[in-house]
Amino acid sequence: MRDDDRDHEAGPATPAPSPAAPQDRPSAGPVPGQRATRPPEPAAAEPGADAATAAPEAVRAAPEAVRAAPEALRAAPEAAAAVRPGGQGAGAEPVAGTAAAPGGGATRADPGPVTRDRYVDWLRALSLIVVVLWHWCFTILQWSPGGPQPTSPLGFTSGLWVFTWLLQVLPLFFYVGGHVHLLSWERACARGVGIGAFVWKRLRALAIPGLSLALTWAVLGAIVGRAFDLSWMGQVVILIISPLWFLAVYLVLIALLPISLYLHRKYDVLVLIWLGGAALAVDVLRFRYGIDWVSWLNMVLVWGLAHQAGFFYERIVRLPRRFDVAILTTGLFALLGLVFSGLYPGSMVGVPGELSNMAPPTFVIVALLVFQMGVVEVFRPVMEHRLQRPLWHRVNETINRFALPLFLFHTTGMAIARGLGWWVFGEDLNDHVPPDLQWWLTRPLAIVAPLLCTLPVIALFGRRWRRRPISR
């Protein structure tokens, strides 16, 4: 992920428009959803012999024009990349590099500047930080003889599950990750990097920190449990490293990149339909016929669909504004229909004692993905405008530098904070249930202790995985 952060950008370079041509009206080709401008009328041929000789030439040129038409149509979407801010427009930042042909084929070196999409950086970092804040604020622990058992306030309150439709942001993370992987691969192609080396570099960048953290806690837990005869120490270790599950899925999707990129080039949007249909079929086998083991296939099918959808990010950005609301409402209606059918729970996070939409994911997560893709595009103009402001830009840089190590070590800091609170201040390890008004009012303060305990861990062990500041 650190390598993705370092070399992803918003797309191939787009030359700066002349003062006479507005930025949101590219002149090269029609924009999807907009009426193409009428070409200038050809100059009238002079009467007489010139007109007579011009006719055969026009007839001979006609077949060439017909054969060239499909190429022009296929090039139209790329030519329209600047129709709305978000690709190479507002919120994008210049970075030196080499352009690659869309779809992964490197054609030539381009010394001109390419752009980095600040909104993509914002979305990816925000999706990690929301997970961290959710764990710090809303994890309720109850201790039993077997160790700590986690739950959430959703198990004690009614109606709050609707907020998880915005706060469960893992579909968004995989979606943005797919977009970044496609652009990074195009850049790697331009540098002459093969797909094997490209995949291996990214696997290594993510696997090393994840495996190091899991192994460290496994060894530490075994030592502490044996030294103090704590039979529940294993459960503590499992809770601390459990958020890394999605990192394992992400690694699988990176390993499958050669296949997913090939399918994207050959079958395009059909791949999304096939993955969605397969995920729905898995749910049918699980709920209708009681074949529970097959549900784990959706770990690859559902999250793979979200990742594959990221390959279409640029196309969605270029759609006319009305399609943003269309995507949002399509996802929203699908969520409402699936949840209120009674077949699926309304919460997008796990609630003890209830069917989970996340472990393993159900088809509802596909609807959630579509809904969040629409939300991203509806808020794009506002956020791109804000991210150009100096303060917002500095915040964006900061959270992008620390998002990955913060995610990796946030449960470690949370465990340290809980242990210190019990050992030094004599705090009860059992959280008060059901949550009362005081518990809700102190949720902002619940961030402080885990954050203060996580920062030293990042300083000691996380420097390698802090991404570099975004170059100006």
N, C-alpha and C positions, 0 to 999 in steps of 0.2 A: 504493500500500500504506500510505503514511503517512496518507492520508485515511481509509482503511478502519480503521486503528488508532484514529483519533481519534473516529470516530462509530459504531463497532459496539458493540453491547451484547447481553446475553443474551436479550432478547426484550421483548415488551410488558409493561407494568407489571402486577404482581400485588399486590392489596391485602394488607396484613399480616393474618395470621389472628388471630382472637380467642384469648384464653388457653384457651378451652374447645375449640378446634379445633386438633389437632396440625397442624404444617406439612406433613407428608407425606400428609395425607388431605384433599385439597380437597373441599369439599362440593358444588361445581357440576358435576355430571355424573359418570358412571361412568368409571373408570380402565381403559384397555385391559389385559386380562389379569387383572383382579381382579373379584371378584363385586360387583355393585352393591348398595348398602345398600337395604334394604326401605323404601319410603316410609311415613310415619305413616298409621295407619288413619284414614279419615275419620270425623268425628263422626256418630253415629247420628241419623237423621232422627226427629223426633218422630212418633208414630203419628197417623193421622187425615188431615186435609186437607193439612197441610204436606207429608207424604210424597207425597201424590197429585199436588200441584202441582210437586214437585221432579222427578218422573219425566220430564215433557215437556221441562223445561229441560235435563236430562242428555242426552236424545236429540238435542235441537237442537245441543248443544255438542260432540257426538261427532265430527262431520266436521271441525270446527276442530282438535280434538286430533289427529286422524289426519294432517291436513295439516301440523301443527306437528312431528310426530314426526321426519321426516327432518332438519329443521333442528337439532333437539336432538341427534340422533346425530352430525351433522357438527360441532357445537360441542363435543362431548365431549372430543376430544383436547386442544383448547386449554384447556378448563376443568381438565384434569388435569395442567397443566404443572408443578405442584409435587410430583408424586408421589414423585420422587426428587431429592436434591440434585444440582444441576448446571445447571438452567435458571435458576430464580429462587431456588434454595435456597442450600445451603452453597457457598462459593466464588464467589458472585456479589456484585457490588459496586454500590451505588446510584450512578446518574448522572442528573442532571436532564435532562429531555427531553420529547418528545411521542410518544405511542403511535401505532402504525399498525395497521391491520387486517391479519391474516395474509393472505399472498398478494399483498401489494403495494398494496392499496387503502386510501388514507387516508380515514378517516371523520370524525374529530373530534380536537380537541386534548385532551390529557390532562395536567393540570398535575402529576399525581403522579409520584413517582420511578420510573425504570426501572433495570434492573440490568445490570451488566457481568459477564460470565462470566470469572473469573480463569483457569479451566482452559483456555478457548479461547485466551486470551493466552499461556498457558504452552505449549500445544501448537504454536502457530504460531511463536513465537520459538525453541522447542527444535528444531523441524524445520530451521530455518535454521542454527542453531549446530552441530547434528550434521554438516551438510554441511561447514561450515568446519573443524571438528576432524578430520573424515575426510581432507580435503585436506592439512591441515598434518601430520598424523601418518603417513599411509599412502601418500603420493605418493612413488614411487621414480622418479628421473630418470636416464636414461642418455643421454649426449651422443654424437651421431653427426655426420658432416659436414653433415647437413641441419639440425642443431639438436637440442634436447632432445626425447627421446621418453619419455612418461610410462608407468608401469606401476604395479602394486600388489602387495602381498605375496600376494594371492590367486593370482597366476600362478606362485608358487614353493612354495606349501603346499597341502595337500589337506584338505578338510573345513571350512576356515574360512568357506566361502561361506555356510554356514547362518546366520552372524551377520548377514549382509546382509539377512536377512528382517526384522530389527529396525532395522538401521542405515540402510537405504535408505528415507528418510522423505519423499521427494518426493510419493508418493501421499497421505500424511497432510497435507502442505502444501496441495495442491490441494483436498483434502476440506474442511479447515478454511476455506480461502479461499472456497469456495462458500457455506459457512454464513455467513461474515462478509458476503459480497456480498448475500445475500438479506436479511439483517437491515438492512444499510446502505441497501438500496433501500427497504425498508419505512419506515425513518426519513426518507429523502429524500421519499417520497410524502407523508408526514405534513406535511412542510414545503412541499409544493407544487412540488417539483423534478421536472422532466421526465426521461424516460429518456435523452434525448440529452445533456443537461447532466450527468447522473449518470455516464454512461459516459465522456464526454470528460474530466471532472475526474479520474477514476481512471487513464485512459490517460496523461494528462499527468503525473500524480504519479509514475508508474513509468517512463515513457519518457524523461523528462528526465534522471534520474540514470544510467540504463543507457546511453543514447546518448552522454551526456557522457563517461562513463568509456571507452566503446569508441572514441570519436573521439579522446580525449586520448592513448590508448595507440597508436592507429594513426599519429597525427602524430609522437609521440615515437619510436616504433619506426622510422619512415621516416627521421627525422633522424639517430638514432644509427646505424642500419644504413648510411646513406650516408656519414656522417662517419668511421666507423671500418671501413668496408668489411666489414660483418658480414652475410654472406648468410643466416645463420640467424636474424636478428633477427625476421623475419616469423613464424617458428614460435614464438618466445618470446611475441610479442604474441597469437597465436592461443591459446596455452595460458593466458595471463593472463585473457583475456576469455571463454574457452570456458564457464565456469560460468554466464554470462549467458544461455545457450540457453533455460533454463527460464523466464527472465524474458520472453523473446520469446513463448513459448507462453502464458504467463500473460496477456500483453497481448492475444493473439488471443482468449482466452476472455473477457476483459473486453469486447472489441469485440463478441463474440457474445452478450453478456448479454441484449439485447432478445429474441433468438430463444430462448435457453435458459429465460428466465423465462416466456415465453409457452408453451413446450412443457410446462414444469413445471405451470403452472396448468391447462392443457387436458388433458394426458395423464398427469400425475403419475408414478407409478413405471414406467409403460410406457417412458418415455424411457430409463431405465437399462437396461432389457432390450434395447431397440433398439440402444443404443450398444455394449453388451456383445456382442450378436450381430454387429454390423458389425465390431467389432475382431477377433472370432474368424474371420469370413469373410476379413478381410485376411490373417490368418496362413495360412489355407488357400491363398489365391492365392499367397502368398509362398513357402511351403515345399512345397506340393504341385505347383504349376504353374510355379514359378520366376519369377513376376512380381515382381521385387524392388522396383521403383519404388513399387508400391502400398503397401508397408510404411510409407511416410512419412505416409499418411493416419492411422495410429494415433497420431501426435503430437497430433492433434486429438481422435480418437475415444477413446483411452484416458485421456488427461488431461482431456478434456471429461467423461468418465464420472465421474472422481474429483471434479471440480468440481461436477457435477450432483448427485452423491451427498451433497454438503454441504448441499443444500437440504432433506434429510431428517434433518439432525442432531438437531433438536429432537424429532422423532418417535422416533428411536432412543434418545435420552436418557430418554424417558418410558416405554419398554418395561419390563416386569418384568425383574428381575435375571437370570433364567434365559436370557433372549434374548441377553444379553451373551456368555455362554459359547457359546451356539449360533452366534452370528456369528463368534466367534473360531475355533471348531472347523471351521466350514464353510470359512472361508478357508484354514485350515491343511490340511485334507484336500484341497482343490483344489490348493494348492501342491505337496503331496506327490505327488498323482496326475500333475500336469503335468510336474513335474521328473523323477520317477522313471520316467515313460513313455519317457524318452530323447529326447523331441521338443524340450525346452527345457533350457538350462543351469540349474544351481542357483543361480548367483550373480545377485544383483539389481543389481550394478554391473558395468561393462564390464571385461573381462579381455582384454588384447591376445592376438590369435590365436584367440579363441573367439567364438562367436555371442553377441551382446549382447541381454539382455532390455530394455535401456534406449534404445538408439540404433539404430533407433527402438524404442519400447516394444512388447512382445508382449502377448498375452492373459494371460500369467503375472502381469503387473502388476495386472490386475483382481483376480486371486486374492489378491495381496499387499495390495491396498487393503482387501478384505473382512477379511482377517486383522488388519490394523492397526486397522481400525475396531473390531473386537472387543477388541483389546488396550486401546484407549483407554477403552472402557466398563468393562472388568474392573477397570482401575486407577483409575477415576474416584472412587470413595468415598475411597480412601486419599489421592489427590492433592488432592482438594477439602478434605479435613481439614487436610492439611499447608499448603496455600496460604492458609489462614486465620491461620496463625502469623505473627507479625511478621517473623521472619527470612526465612522463605520468601516472604512477600509482598514484602519489599524486593528479594530476588533476582529475583523475577518482574518487578517494575517495572524493574529495571536491565537485564535481558536483553531486555526488550521495547523499551526506549529505544534500544538499540544493535544489535539483531539485524540490521536492514536495512543500515545502513552497514558493519557488520562483514562481512556477506556480500558487499557490493559491492566492498570494498577488500581482502578477505583474500588474494586472489592477488597483488595489488599488494604488500602487505606481505611475502608469501612470496618474491616476486621480489627485493625489496630485501634481505631477509635473506640469500638465496642469493648475491646479488652482493657484499654486504659481506663475507660469509664467505670468498668466493674472493679478493676484492681485498685485504682487510685481513689476514686470517688464513691465507691460502693454502690454504684448504680445497679438496679435490677436488670438482669439480662433479658427478662421477659417484657415485651412491649405490652402496654395497656390495651386490652380489647374489651368491647368494641371501641374503635376510635371515638373520642369525645371532642367537644369543641376546643378544648385546650390543645389536644393533639393536632388538630387541623391548623390552629393558629401558629403553632411552633414549627410547621413544615419548612418555612424559609430558613429557620435556624438549624434545621437538621442537616443542612448542607455544610455548615461551618466545620464541625469536627472531622468528618471524613475528608474534606478538602485539605485541611491543615495537616492531616496525617498522610495524605496521598502525595502532596508536593515534595516532601523529602525523598520519598521512594522514587519519584520521577527524576529528581536531581541526581540520585545515586545510580539508578539503573536504566533510566529511560532516555538518556541523552542521545543514544544511537538512533532511536526511532522518532525523535522530534524532527519534523520536516523543516527544511530551510525556509526562510521568509520568502514570500512571493516577490520576485524581482520587479522593480518598477519600470 
